Every structure is written in structure tokens, then in C-alpha cells.
Amino acid sequence: MAERSLIFPRAEYERRIAALQSRMAAAGQDALLLTTAADVFYVTGFLTRFWESPARPWYMVIPATGAPVAVIPAIGADLMGRCWIEDIRVWPAPDPRDDGVSLLAQTLSDLVPEGGAIAVPMGLETQLRAPLADFACVQRRIGDRKIVDGTDTLQRVREVKSDLEVAAIRESCAIAGRVFDRVPEFARAGVPLSQVFRDFQIALLQEGADWVSYVAGGAGPGGYGDVISPADDRPLQAGDVLMLDTGAVRNGYFCDFDRNYSVGPPDAETAKAQEALWQATEVAIKELRPGRRACDVHTVLADALTDHGTQPLGGRLGHGLGVTLTEWPSFTQLDETELVAGMVLTLEPGIEIAPGRCLVHEENILLTDHGAELLSPRAPRLLPELST
């Protein structure tokens, strides 16, 4: 009989549960409650776009020992049943009178002893995907069981990627890399930026992305104003720099890197910025090692940009990557997270060329015991030129 498991073999999910339970034991936690799409997917392989609907909450309960329990709307029972999870408890959602509250409270009471601790992620880069009123009702129904912060338990496990996860991210990066090579096919002077964005997403799907969860970018004379804006209908013009940034998804795992293009030859200032970004990334790739802190990487990138006579952008200069587009840590001056082998990270140096005009470069890397390994195809050192 074929194994019941989606995306990865069952053993991969069992390894993740064991790692979470080990950290739970060290923290004195009797259960871990997960509610977000990424976290539920991480422990089950339950992959669906249905999370776009806010009408129903979803819960995964990981006890201190034994197998996890899914407490989910009945509409998800068939798909969850194709995952490796055996204990699936459902209710007919949405129910305005009791939308899973009683079922979740009973499940927690069954699995956690009186006076026990139920961990829920509460820190940075976490959220509770459930109505606060319902969650408060659950708390009232579980007696003297405590709700405690499970951020560290979850994040220390999720941040280290297995070989299977790295392979999935590498595949997403390869898809985006092929599309970035195709950009000159559909981007040139006279084409509206909005059309470039649409064609870019079409090409990502053609090359194998399951969906394109994130596309951003910009275009303007010698640079752009930010890196998160939607596209407008302004046609590309000679002298513009076009930037495209994608979080394409394959088997639930993201890539996240960008590429810059010059419409016609770049001016000297833009060419200087491109060289500084490329060289700063080279420095970081060579110097990154386990044991460095996130803030150290920020310093390496910022200093390299300054050494090339450019002004680093404020904010973070990279971050983690995996089952969400951005994960911890953040390469800022304030994040002292120690980097460990197995993290997948982005290097994202940026330069302020002038007020309202910047250039940003991004690559995806795997941190190994020996240093950084590129997962994204390395960007060309010189700006690729689009036709005018």
C-alpha cells in the first residue's frame, strides 16, 4: 500500500515532530498549538490555496509525545486525510455559534494534563490565525492549563532546513532564474510596467511555479523609489532601471530574489551602484560562516557598500527564507540571532543613489558548515540591457 504523505515522505514530518517535541520537553511544554498556513503545512504537508479564505480557523496540536492531532473544518478532511496525519477531528465550519471552540478545547484537555503548559507562537514573525474571542473562549474552557510562548520552540526547528527542504527551495530558485533570463523577451522600452509584471508571472507559471505568491519591483530613471510597490501603467523608457522581485512557490517553498535591468546602456552612477551591490554580495558570500550573528552580516554588507563609495539603504539587508517568503532572522543592526548551518537566507544589499532613487540586489544562499552556497543563479556582474 502506498505511503500516505504529501510533498515529502512521512519520515521527514516525523523528524520535524520529534525535533519540536525535544524542544518542548526542554521548555516544559505539554503541547504546541499551531494555527497558520505555513506552520500547519510544515508539520503535515497540507498544501492548499484555501487559506486565502478567512472564514475558517485551522488548528494543529502537537502533544508532548505521540502523533499530532488536526482540529480542522470538515471541508479539509479529505486533503488532510491524504497527508500522513492519522488523528483528524472536524467540525462543520463555519459555525457562528461554535466554530471549533468546543472541539479544540476538548482536544487540548485530552492531551494536556491539568496545570500543563500549551505553547502558542507569540513573538516576532508569528500570528494567531483564529478569532481572538474564540481563542479567549478556549482558554476559559481548558481550566488551569496555561498558555505560554512557543516562539522559540517553533523557530529554532523551522530555521534549520533539511536536505529535502533545501532541494525544494533550490528548485524554486531555478524556476525564477530561468524566467529572469527570459525578461528581455517581454520587457523593453515602450512596454508598460504593469504588462511586464503580468508577463513575468505568466513566465514563472510556464517554467514550473505552482503559484506566484509575490511579485514586486519598480522602474525609473537610473533607479526606483521602493521595492514593494505594485506596477503602474507607465511605459519603460530609455535610461530606466527595471527591477523585478519574486516569491514564486514550488511544493510549498519560496524563492525570494530580484534582478535589475537597464533599458539601454546605464549611466555611470547606476553602473557604479550595480558594481558595489555585486561586490558587496561577493564579500558576504565569502565571509558568511555559522556562528556569525545576523547583525554581523548587516555590518559586512553595509561596510562593503560604503567601501565602494555608496550609501547603504536603511532597514534590513536580508532575511531567512523557507515556507514563507521571509523568515527570521533579519540582517539588521539589532538582530543578534546566531547563524547556524542549515539556514536558508537572502542577501539583500541596497543603495540609496539619491533621494527617492535606489538600487537593490538579492540572492538566496544556504549556510553550510563551510560557508555560503548559492541557491539562486548568481546575477550578472554588469546590468543586462533591455532594448530601446
Secondary structure, 3 states (H helix, E strand, C coil): CCCCCCCCCHHHHHHHHHHHHHHHHHHCCCEEEECCHHHHHHHHCCCCHHHHCCCCCCEEEEECCCCCEEEEEHHHHHHHHCCCCCEEEEECCCCCCCCCHHHHHHHHHHHCCCCCEEEECCCCCCCCCCCHHHHHHHHHHCCCCEEEECHHHHHHHHCCCCHHHHHHHHHHHHHHHHHHHHHHHHCCCCCEHHHHHHHHHHHHHHCCCCEEEEEEEEEEECCECCCCCCCCCCECCCCEEEEEEEEEEECCEECCEEEEEEECCCCHHHHHHHHHHHHHHHHHHHHCCCCCEHHHHHHHHHHHHHHCCCCECCCCCEEECCCCCCEEEECCCCCCCECCCCCEEEECCEEEEECCEEEECCEEEEEECCEEEECCCCCCCCCCEECC
